[in-house]
Amino acid sequence: MAKFFMNYFSFFFFLYRLVFKPSKNPKAFHRTASNIHANEGKLYHKYPSFAHRANLSKDQTLLLFNVEDALLKSPSLFSYFMLVAFEAGGLLRAFVLILSYPLLRLVGEDMGLKIMVFVCFFGVKTKSFRVGSAVLPKFFLEDVAVETLEVLKKGGKKVGFSNVPRVMIESFLRDYLDIDFVVGREVKVFRGYFLGVMEDKKQSNAALETIIGSQGLGICDVIGISGFKGSLQYHLSSHCKEIYLVRKADKRSWQRIRRDEYLKPLIFHDGRLAFMPTPLATLAMFMWLPFGITLSIIRAISGILLPYRLSIPILAYTGFRLSLSPNPSLQSSNTRKTRGRLYVCNHKTLLDPLYLSFSLQKDLTAVTYSLSRVSELLAPIKTVRLARDRDQDSKMMEKMLNKGDLVVCPEGTTCREPYLLRFSPLFAEMSDDIVPVAMDCHVSMFYGTTAGGLKCLDPLFFIMNPRPSYNVRVLDGVYGLSSFLGGGERSRFDVANHVQSEIGKALGFGCTRLTRRDKYLILAGNEGIVNKC
């Protein structure tokens, strides 16, 4: 019996490989595709030849490109769907998707896409789905090829075409690459919930033809860029004057764009995962979770209950790295004063004041703009919540400074990327002994901040990383409003901008005029309401 089943499965896999295995000779496929369309007078080119074309006319050229085949370097879409599953559906949905990966490898590409869409989207609320605009753009940008970006810079009206759901790619293409039109497949909706089933391809093809028809007047050249799968060249052969085909060998030689090459800077993004969730990386994450949760509990207990002399070595032993660059001039002038010192730092995570306290090994009072009740209860240092009323907040900070040292993050919210948000100028009126502090942190698995999730879990996710690190750099002190040269009503803004620029120079971060309100409107669709835990 065992021999019978062994022969049966051997025959099954042999038949599967014979029928479904793709051709190993893409050049032969290229010759076949060219011969099929030879009678139509179409010009088929290898994609690298597009680099030698001159700039395209904005008004007379329509550039059609397939997002998966012609824009992204990665050959697989699994990682992007894993991001949707984890961020929109939670840990259980992500686990189901990784379990289905062997099945995705067995079935065809179209069926695999349908399975991933069903697992990731079924039962998700349409109103709460913000992964496409808040999470995915970061990972898409990191996967864009330099060669394709140079093509998009040549000009012409651009149309991005994809077989994945439109809600996943539209924000990325429009907001960060300035694509004029985006065509993707729609996911069916019932009473405000995704059903996990995509509309037929005919609807997206019809939408694409409508765009071509509406832009047809005055258009001389319609150029298509696609892979060898035929999704673009066969359907649009009647519209495109030229079609450029991307080979797998071409994509292997592509280079991903650097941050300084982005058409628009990526300042805000959300989500918990700090890595590209490939199948192997996702499997490693699930294997790490039991150890990570145990380790986070040990780290939390050490930081909350133990004194600095004990907690810092224990944290270092568990893989936590904390580096301090002190300022000798401040230490030498640390004479006894009637008022406390005001530490002003940029905001990377909710743990900024805590690790500043660890670094200085002194008790500090942290002023917070928004903190969950759970975080307030568990914080090992004293926290004071501001009311966002200038008079009331200034009185509160004045009272705290009379009792001891105070730390404030005037950005009012965290920023993951190397940028500083606008500094609120209230701190400039509170003290003449202001010490800027440059804070930076690095994680490898989970982000310790969120805009649309539960903020009470932020510290847990941060300390759950295998080797999280914090860098604290104490800068030279600056004078407050009363001692600032020039005086006047605008001086408090000058002090705030000066402190922001000094921290930006120390970290190599860019200074922006964006605010907390801008961040939450982009990522969460609100003005910064804290989820109560």
C-alpha positions in Angstrom: 0.0 0.0 0.0 2.8 2.4 0.9 4.5 1.7 -2.4 1.2 2.4 -4.3 0.8 5.8 -2.7 4.4 6.6 -3.3 4.0 5.8 -7.0 0.7 7.7 -7.2 2.2 10.9 -5.7 5.3 10.6 -7.9 3.1 10.4 -11.0 1.0 13.4 -9.7 4.0 15.7 -9.2 5.5 14.6 -12.5 2.2 15.5 -14.3 2.0 18.8 -12.4 5.5 19.8 -13.4 4.9 18.8 -16.9 1.7 20.8 -17.3 2.2 23.9 -15.1 6.0 24.4 -15.1 6.8 27.7 -16.9 9.1 27.7 -19.9 12.8 27.9 -19.1 13.5 29.7 -22.3 12.1 33.3 -22.2 13.9 34.1 -25.4 11.9 31.6 -27.3 8.7 33.1 -25.8 9.9 36.5 -26.9 10.4 35.3 -30.5 6.9 33.7 -30.4 5.3 36.9 -29.1 7.1 38.9 -31.8 6.0 36.6 -34.5 2.4 36.6 -33.4 2.2 40.4 -33.8 4.4 40.8 -36.7 1.5 41.1 -39.1 0.0 43.9 -37.0 3.0 46.2 -37.6 3.7 46.6 -33.9 7.2 47.4 -32.7 8.3 45.1 -29.8 11.5 46.0 -28.1 13.6 44.8 -25.2 13.1 47.0 -22.2 16.7 48.3 -21.9 16.4 50.1 -25.3 13.9 52.5 -23.8 16.7 54.2 -21.9 18.0 55.6 -25.2 14.7 57.4 -26.1 14.6 61.2 -25.8 12.2 62.9 -23.3 8.5 62.2 -24.0 6.1 65.0 -24.7 3.6 65.5 -21.8 0.8 66.3 -24.2 1.4 63.9 -27.0 2.6 60.7 -25.2 0.7 58.2 -23.1 2.8 55.8 -21.2 1.2 52.5 -20.0 3.1 50.3 -17.6 2.4 47.2 -15.6 3.2 47.8 -12.0 4.3 44.3 -11.1 6.4 43.6 -14.2 7.7 47.0 -15.1 8.0 49.1 -11.8 8.8 46.8 -8.9 12.0 44.8 -8.7 10.6 42.0 -6.5 9.2 39.1 -8.5 6.7 38.2 -5.8 3.6 39.9 -4.4 3.4 37.8 -1.3 5.2 40.3 1.0 2.7 43.0 0.1 -0.3 40.8 0.9 1.4 39.7 4.1 1.5 43.4 5.1 -2.2 43.7 4.4 -3.0 40.6 6.3 -0.9 41.6 9.4 -1.8 45.3 9.5 -5.4 45.1 8.5 -6.4 41.7 9.8 -4.1 40.9 12.7 -1.7 38.2 13.7 -4.1 35.3 13.1 -4.8 36.3 9.5 -1.1 36.7 8.9 -0.6 33.2 10.3 -3.2 31.7 8.0 -1.5 33.4 5.0 1.9 32.0 5.8 0.4 28.5 6.3 -1.2 28.8 2.8 2.2 29.7 1.2 2.9 26.1 0.1 -0.5 26.0 -1.6 0.3 29.3 -3.4 3.4 27.7 -4.8 1.5 24.8 -6.2 -1.4 26.5 -7.9 -1.1 28.9 -10.8 -0.4 32.6 -10.5 -3.9 33.8 -11.0 -5.4 31.3 -8.5 -2.7 32.2 -6.0 -3.6 35.9 -6.4 -7.2 35.1 -5.7 -6.3 33.0 -2.6 -4.2 35.9 -1.2 -6.9 38.4 -1.8 -9.5 36.3 -0.1 -7.3 35.6 3.0 -6.3 39.2 3.3 -9.5 41.1 2.6 -12.4 38.9 3.6 -14.3 40.5 6.4 -12.2 43.7 6.6 -14.1 47.0 7.0 -13.8 49.3 4.1 -13.8 52.4 6.2 -11.0 51.3 8.5 -8.8 50.0 5.7 -5.9 52.5 5.5 -3.0 50.0 4.7 -2.9 51.1 1.1 -2.2 54.8 2.0 -0.4 54.5 5.4 1.6 51.3 5.3 2.3 50.0 1.8 3.8 53.1 0.1 7.0 52.8 2.2 7.6 49.2 1.1 6.6 49.9 -2.5 9.0 52.8 -2.7 11.8 50.7 -1.4 11.2 48.2 -4.2 11.0 50.7 -7.1 13.7 50.2 -9.7 16.0 53.1 -10.7 15.6 52.1 -14.3 11.9 52.5 -14.3 12.0 55.7 -12.3 14.2 57.2 -15.0 11.6 56.2 -17.6 8.8 57.9 -15.6 10.9 61.1 -15.5 11.0 61.3 -19.2 7.5 62.8 -19.3 4.2 62.0 -20.9 1.0 61.1 -19.2 1.4 58.0 -17.2 -1.1 55.1 -16.5 -0.2 52.4 -14.0 -1.9 49.1 -14.7 -2.0 46.2 -12.2 -3.8 42.9 -11.5 -3.7 43.5 -7.7 -6.6 45.4 -5.9 -6.6 49.1 -6.6 -6.9 50.0 -2.9 -3.3 48.6 -2.5 -1.5 50.6 -5.1 -3.5 53.8 -5.9 -2.2 56.0 -3.0 1.4 55.0 -3.7 1.3 55.6 -7.4 -0.6 58.9 -7.2 1.0 60.5 -4.1 4.6 59.4 -4.5 5.2 58.9 -8.2 2.7 61.4 -9.7 1.0 58.8 -11.9 -1.9 60.4 -13.7 -4.2 57.3 -13.9 -4.3 54.1 -11.9 -6.1 51.0 -13.0 -6.4 48.0 -10.7 -9.0 45.4 -9.9 -11.8 46.2 -7.5 -12.6 44.0 -4.5 -16.3 43.3 -4.0 -17.9 45.0 -1.0 -21.1 44.0 0.9 -22.5 46.3 3.6 -19.2 48.0 4.2 -17.1 44.9 4.3 -14.7 43.4 1.8 -15.8 40.0 0.5 -12.3 39.0 -0.5 -13.3 38.4 -4.2 -12.1 40.6 -7.0 -14.2 41.9 -9.9 -13.6 40.3 -13.3 -10.6 41.5 -15.3 -12.9 42.7 -18.0 -14.0 45.6 -15.8 -10.4 46.8 -15.2 -9.6 46.3 -18.9 -12.7 48.4 -19.8 -11.6 51.1 -17.4 -8.2 51.2 -19.0 -9.7 51.5 -22.5 -11.9 54.3 -21.3 -8.8 56.2 -20.1 -7.1 55.7 -23.4 -10.2 56.8 -25.2 -10.6 59.9 -23.1 -6.9 60.8 -23.5 -6.8 59.8 -27.2 -7.4 63.3 -28.6 -4.0 64.9 -29.3 -2.1 61.8 -28.3 0.4 60.7 -31.0 2.3 57.9 -29.2 0.9 55.3 -26.9 3.8 53.3 -25.4 3.3 50.1 -23.3 5.8 48.5 -20.9 5.0 45.0 -19.6 6.5 41.6 -18.8 6.3 38.4 -20.9 3.0 37.3 -19.2 1.0 38.9 -21.9 -1.4 40.9 -19.6 -0.6 44.2 -21.3 0.7 43.5 -24.8 -2.1 41.2 -25.9 -4.9 43.3 -24.5 -3.5 46.7 -25.6 -1.8 45.7 -28.8 -4.4 47.6 -30.8 -3.7 50.8 -28.9 0.1 50.8 -28.3 2.4 52.0 -31.1 5.4 50.4 -29.3 5.6 47.8 -26.5 8.7 47.2 -24.4 9.0 43.8 -22.8 10.8 43.3 -19.5 12.7 40.0 -19.1 13.5 38.4 -15.7 17.1 38.9 -16.5 16.5 42.6 -16.8 14.8 42.8 -13.3 17.7 40.9 -11.7 20.1 43.6 -12.9 17.9 46.5 -11.7 18.9 48.6 -8.8 16.4 49.8 -6.1 16.2 53.6 -5.6 17.7 55.3 -2.6 15.9 57.5 -0.2 17.4 60.7 -1.7 16.1 59.6 -5.2 12.4 59.6 -4.2 10.3 61.9 -6.2 8.6 63.0 -3.0 10.0 62.5 0.5 8.4 59.8 2.6 7.9 61.4 6.0 4.9 59.6 7.5 4.0 55.9 7.4 2.2 53.5 9.8 2.1 49.8 10.6 3.9 47.6 13.1 6.2 45.6 10.8 9.7 47.1 10.3 10.9 44.6 7.8 9.8 43.3 4.4 7.8 40.2 5.3 9.1 37.7 2.8 8.0 34.1 3.4 11.3 33.3 5.2 11.3 36.5 7.2 7.7 36.0 8.2 8.4 32.5 9.4 11.3 33.8 11.5 9.0 36.4 13.0 6.5 33.8 14.1 9.3 31.7 15.5 10.6 34.7 17.5 7.3 35.8 18.9 7.2 33.4 22.0 10.8 34.4 22.9 10.1 38.0 22.1 7.0 38.2 24.4 9.0 36.5 27.2 11.9 38.8 26.7 9.7 41.9 26.6 8.2 41.0 30.0 11.7 40.6 31.5 12.8 43.9 30.1 9.6 45.7 31.3 9.9 44.3 34.8 13.6 45.3 35.0 13.0 48.8 33.7 9.9 49.5 36.0 10.9 47.9 39.3 14.7 47.9 39.5 17.0 50.8 40.2 19.2 52.2 37.4 22.3 50.4 38.6 20.6 47.1 38.2 18.2 47.7 35.3 20.7 49.0 32.9 23.1 46.0 33.0 20.1 43.6 32.8 18.7 45.4 29.7 22.2 45.3 28.1 22.4 41.6 28.8 19.0 40.9 27.1 20.2 42.6 23.9 19.1 46.2 24.5 21.7 48.8 23.4 21.7 52.2 25.0 24.4 54.7 24.0 24.9 58.1 25.6 26.9 61.1 24.3 27.1 63.4 27.4 28.0 67.1 27.3 30.9 67.8 29.7 30.2 71.5 29.8 26.7 70.8 31.2 28.1 68.4 33.8 30.7 70.9 35.0 28.0 73.6 35.4 25.6 71.3 37.2 25.5 73.5 40.3 22.6 73.5 42.7 19.7 75.6 41.4 16.3 76.6 42.7 14.6 75.5 39.5 15.0 72.4 37.4 16.6 72.0 34.0 14.4 71.8 30.9 15.4 69.0 28.5 13.9 69.3 25.0 14.2 66.3 22.8 12.8 65.1 19.5 10.2 62.4 19.6 11.0 58.8 18.3 8.9 56.7 20.7 7.0 57.0 23.9 10.0 55.7 25.7 12.2 58.8 24.9 11.9 60.4 28.4 12.5 57.1 30.1 15.7 56.4 28.2 16.9 59.9 28.8 16.4 59.3 32.5 18.3 56.0 32.2 21.1 57.7 30.4 21.4 60.5 32.9 20.6 58.2 35.8 18.4 60.8 37.4 14.7 61.2 38.0 12.9 63.3 35.5 9.3 64.4 35.0 8.0 63.8 31.5 5.4 66.2 29.9 3.2 64.3 27.4 0.7 65.5 24.9 -1.0 62.2 24.4 -0.4 59.0 26.4 -2.7 56.1 27.0 -3.8 55.5 30.6 -2.0 52.1 30.7 1.3 53.7 29.7 0.8 56.4 32.4 0.2 53.8 35.1 3.2 51.6 34.1 5.7 54.5 33.5 8.6 54.2 35.9 9.0 58.0 35.9 6.5 60.7 36.7 4.3 61.9 33.7 2.2 65.0 33.4 -0.5 65.3 30.7 -0.9 68.6 29.0 -4.3 70.0 28.2 -3.3 71.7 24.9 -4.3 75.1 26.4 -1.4 77.5 26.5 -2.2 79.2 29.8 -3.1 76.0 31.6 -0.1 74.1 30.2 2.4 76.9 31.0 1.3 77.0 34.6 1.6 73.2 34.9 5.1 73.2 33.4 6.2 76.1 35.7 5.0 74.2 38.7 6.9 71.0 37.6 10.1 73.0 36.9 10.0 74.4 40.4 10.1 70.8 41.7 12.9 69.4 39.5 14.1 68.6 36.0 11.6 68.4 33.2 11.7 66.7 29.8 9.4 67.7 26.9 9.0 66.6 23.3 7.7 69.7 21.5 6.9 67.8 18.3 3.8 66.5 20.0 4.0 63.1 18.1 6.6 60.6 16.9 8.2 60.5 13.5 9.9 57.4 12.3 11.8 58.8 9.3 14.8 61.1 9.5 12.7 64.3 9.7 11.8 66.6 12.5 8.2 68.0 12.8 7.5 71.6 13.8 8.5 72.3 17.5 5.7 73.9 19.6 7.2 77.1 21.1 5.7 76.8 24.5 8.8 75.4 26.1 10.8 78.6 25.1 8.8 80.6 27.6 9.3 78.3 30.5 13.0 78.4 31.3 16.4 80.0 30.5 18.2 76.7 31.1 17.2 74.7 28.1 19.1 71.6 27.0 18.4 70.1 23.6 18.7 66.3 23.4 19.0 64.4 20.1 17.3 61.0 20.2 17.4 58.2 17.7 16.4 54.6 17.8 16.7 51.5 15.6 14.5 48.4 15.4 14.7 45.3 13.2 11.3 43.7 13.5 8.5 45.9 15.1 7.9 49.6 15.2 7.2 51.0 18.6 4.8 53.7 17.4 1.4 53.8 15.7 -1.1 56.3 14.5 -4.1 54.0 13.8 -3.5 51.2 16.4 -3.5 50.9 20.1 -0.9 53.2 21.7 -0.8 51.2 24.9 1.0 48.5 23.0 3.7 50.8 21.6 6.3 50.1 24.3 5.6 46.4 24.2 6.3 46.2 20.5 9.5 48.2 20.8 11.0 46.1 23.6 9.9 42.9 21.8 12.6 43.5 19.1 15.6 41.2 19.3 18.2 44.0 19.6 16.5 47.4 19.9 18.9 50.4 20.3 18.6 54.0 21.6 21.1 56.7 21.0 21.0 59.7 23.3 23.1 62.8 22.6 23.0 65.8 24.9 23.8 69.1 23.1 24.9 72.5 24.3 22.4 74.4 26.3 20.5 77.4 24.8 18.8 80.4 26.4 15.1 80.7 26.7 12.8 83.6 25.7 13.8 86.1 28.4 17.5 85.9 27.5 17.1 85.5 23.7 18.5 88.4 21.8 15.9 90.5 19.8 13.0 90.0 22.2 9.5 90.6 20.8 6.5 88.3 20.2 8.3 86.2 17.6 11.2 85.3 19.7 9.6 82.2 21.1 9.3 80.8 17.6 12.9 81.7 16.9 14.0 79.8 20.0 11.9 76.8 19.0 13.2 76.8 15.4 16.8 77.2 16.7 16.5 74.2 19.0 14.9 72.2 16.1 17.8 73.1 13.8 20.4 72.1 16.3 18.9 68.7 16.9 18.4 68.3 13.2 22.1 69.0 12.5 23.2 66.6 15.3 21.1 63.8 13.8 21.4 64.6 10.2 17.6 64.9 10.0 15.6 67.3 7.8 13.5 70.0 9.5 9.9 70.4 8.4 6.9 72.6 9.2 4.6 69.6 9.5 2.6 69.1 12.7 0.9 66.4 14.7 -2.4 67.2 13.0 -0.8 66.7 9.5 0.5 63.3 10.5 -2.8 61.9 11.9 -4.9 63.3 9.0 -2.6 61.4 6.6 -2.2 58.2 8.4 -5.4 57.8 10.5 -7.9 60.2 9.0 -8.4 62.0 12.3 -6.7 64.8 14.2 -4.8 62.7 16.7 -7.4 61.0 19.0 -5.7 58.6 21.4 -7.2 55.1 21.6 -8.1 54.4 25.2 -6.7 51.1 26.5 
